Structure formats: C-alpha cells, structure tokens
Amino acid sequence: AGDPKLEKIFAGVFPDHGDETSWIFGQVRQAFLRDAAAGEEALPAHAETPAQLFALTLDGAQTAETYFHKFSNPEAFGEIAQEEIQRYGSVIEKVYGFYDQVISRTLAALKDEELLVVYSSYGMEPLPFWKRVVEWILGNSAVTAYHERGPDGVVFFYGKGIEQGKPVEGFRLVDIVPTALYYLGLPVGRDMDGWVRGSLFTKEFAEMNPVLQISSY
C-alpha cells in the first residue's frame, strides 16, 4: 500500500480519477507521487535547517506532457474521442496546479534574506506526425509530445530586492548561477558561461551590492 498522506494529496488533485487503471495514467500517478514525496520531505527540511543553497526538483510535469498532450491539444492530432478529452484533458493542468501549491507554500515560508528561483529547462510541443510514426514503430505509441524542438523554458525570481513583475529578455539557464551568487554576496567567476542579470534587481539593491568578480572558481 502507498503512503496514506501522499495518496490523500493525489486524491485531492485528481478527485475524479480514483478508479483510473490505464497504463498512461499509471505513469502520471507514479511521477506525481514522487513529486509529492519530494515536496513533503523537502519543504519541512528547508524550514528547519538553514542552508545557503536548497534545491527541489519536480519532474512529473514532463511525464504528464509526454502522454497527455494530445488530450489538452486535440486539434494538433487526429480523431480523439470526446469522452477521452473530457476525462484526460485537464490532467496536465492539474499537475501544474499542484506545482502552484508547492510554490505558494515555499513563498509563504521565504525569509527576507532568501532568493527563490523557479525554472523549467524547456517547454513541450505536440509530436509531429513523422515522429509519431517512429515512436509507434518503437512501441511508444502513447507518446504525444517532445521537447527537442519545444519552446524555451521559463525562470522566475522571488525575493527581497527583486524588481517585481519585470520581464528580462534573453535570460539563459547559465545566467542563474552567477545571478544567484551575486544575490548571496559572493563573487562571480569571469570564466563562467553566464552573467549577472542586474536588471532583475531593484535600483536600491543594485546600488548597495556591486558585482564582485574572481578569475575562476
């Protein structure tokens, strides 16, 4: 039997899927329970144990996107039964809704000196027809989305000194580390691939915290 607490979280997010037995939903269920377990273990630990760096990785959304994209975007695929669209069309949305809950809990516990970075490395897009044929030949006919040519990911910064609601064009994943180092008051290596995105911060914060550099870590 599974963990009752995790099962309760799952039932709260998917109240209409308690009797679901399909293989693809089983994949989402397993991924969701892993995410829920990670969150339930990590968030209390973060609150109780001070740390300069705390990371929580949740990857269940990729599983949901991979198998349920066609139900959320049926226009990109062939004939899909309306009954299946009604049953599965909100699966991806519900997974992201759970992520919103995790982020909200983290924000509620965020201390003044802490920086929260929420990011996704990439987006997903519908599997093109030729790739569906390839996946079908390989025995993966349930796969409906991929990220090789998907849209860019997203990154959000929360914390004291961050300019609220200001978009930063051209932000890259490699900019996260030097930007976080800067926020922590640590020097940035000149040989790093990314750089500090100073426009993220308020004018007052930037004036009080000049960028420090070293040749390399």
N, C-alpha and C positions, 0 to 999 in steps of 0.2 A: 504494500500500500504506500502511496505517496505521503509527503509531509502535509498534514491537515491544514496548516497555515498557508502553505503555497497553493493547495487545492482551493482554499477559500478565496485567495486572490484571483486565481484563474476563473473561478465561477463568477466572481464579481465583474470581471472584464468580459467574459463570454457566457452570459446567463442563458442564452438560447442554444448553446452547443454542448450541453451536458451529455447528450446521447450520441454525439458525433463519433463515428467509427471509421471514417475514411482515412486512407493512408496519408494523404497530403495534410489533412488537419492534424493527424498524429505528429507530423514533423513540426508543425507550428506549436502544438501543445508542448512538446519536449523543449523546443527553443524558448518558449515563453517561461516555462518552469525554471529553466536555467537562469534566465534574466531575473526572474522574481527572487530566486535563491540568492543570486549575487547581490541584488539590491537589499534584501533583508539582512544579509550578513555585513555588507559594506557600510551602509549608511549609519547604523549604530556605532560601528567601529570608528568611523570618521568623527562622530560627535564626541566619543570618549577619549580618543587618542590623538593628541596634536601631531601633525606631520606637515612638513614643508610641501610635500607632493602626495596627492591622493588620487588614484585613478580607478574608475569604474567603467568596465567595458560591457556593453549590451549589444548583442548581435542578432537577436531574434527577429528584428525587422527585415533583415536580409532574407531569412527563410520565408517569412510571410510574403514578401515581394516576389520571391522566386516562384512560388507555387500558386499565389492567389491574384497576381497582377491582372490576369485576364478577366477575373470577375469584377474587379474595380474599374477596368477599362475595356469593356466588352467590344466597343466599337473598333478596336485595333485587331480583333480576332474574327473568326468565322462565326457560325451559328452557335450560340450558347443558350442553353435552356434558361428561361426566365426564372424558374424555380431555383436553379443554382446561383444565379445572380443575386436573388433575394436572400439566399441562405449565406452566401460567402462574400457578397460584395462589400461588407463592412469589416472584414477580418483585418485588413491592413490598417484601417482607420482605428480600430480598437487597440491594436498593438501600439500605435503611436500615441493613443490616448493614455495608455499605461505609462509610456515614457514621460509624458507630460506630468503625470503624478509623481514620478521619481524626481524629475527636475524641480517640481514645486516643493517637495519635501527637502531637497538639498538646499534650495534657495532660502527656505524658511529657517534653516539651521546655519546659514552662511554667516561667518563672523566678519567684523569690519575689515580685518587685515587679509581676508581670503579672496581669491580670484577663482571664479567658476568658469571653466571653458567647456562648452558643449559642442561637439563636432561630429560630422559624418564625412567619411572619406570620399564618398561618391553617391550619386543617385542611381536609380534603376530605370530601365525603359523596356517596352514590350519586345519580346524576342521576334526578330524578323522571320519571315516565312522560311527562308533557306536554312536558318539556324534551328527553327523548329523541326525541320526535316532531319537535320543532323542529330539533334537530341533524340528524336524518335528512333532513328537507326541505332543510337547508342543505348536505347532502353530508358531514356529520360523524358518520356512524352509529357510528364506532368510539369516540367519546367516551362514557365511562361515569360520570364523576364531575365535580363542580364545587365551587367554594369560596364562591360568592356567599352561601349560607346555611349554610356549613360551620361546624364547631365552632371555638372560639378556638384560636389558636396557643399555643406554649409558649416559655418562656425559662428558661435555666439559667445560673447564675453559678458560676464556679470560680476560686479564688484564695485567697491568704493573707488572713485577716481575714473571710472569708465564713463565715457560720453554716451548717455542713454539714447537708444533709438537711432544712432548714426551709422549708416551703412558704410563699409570700407571696400572700395573696388579693388579687385585683383588680389585679394588675400589668398595666400597659399598655405598648405599644411606645414611646410617647412618654416613658416613665419611664427608658428605657435610657440615653439621652444624659446627663440630669442625674445619674443614679446613677453612670455611668462617670466623669463629670467630678469628682464627689465623691471617687471612689476614687483618681483621679490627683492629688488635692490642689488641683484647680482650682475657682474659684468657679462657682456656678450662677446663671444669669440669672433674675431674678424674672419676666420675661415669657415664660419657657418654658412650654409646654403641660403638660409632665410635672413630676414632683418626685422628690427623692431618696427611695429606698425604704430607709430606715435599718435596718429590721428584717432586711435581708439580712445585715447585718454583726454580727460578734461584739461583745459589750459592751466588750471591751478596745479594739477598733479604733475603735468609735464614740466612746469617751471620749477617745482620743488624737487624733481627727480631727473637729473640729467642722465643720459645714456653713458654707462661705463663700458669700456672695452678692454679685452686682453687679446693677445695674439691667437691663442688657441687653448682649448681645454685638454 
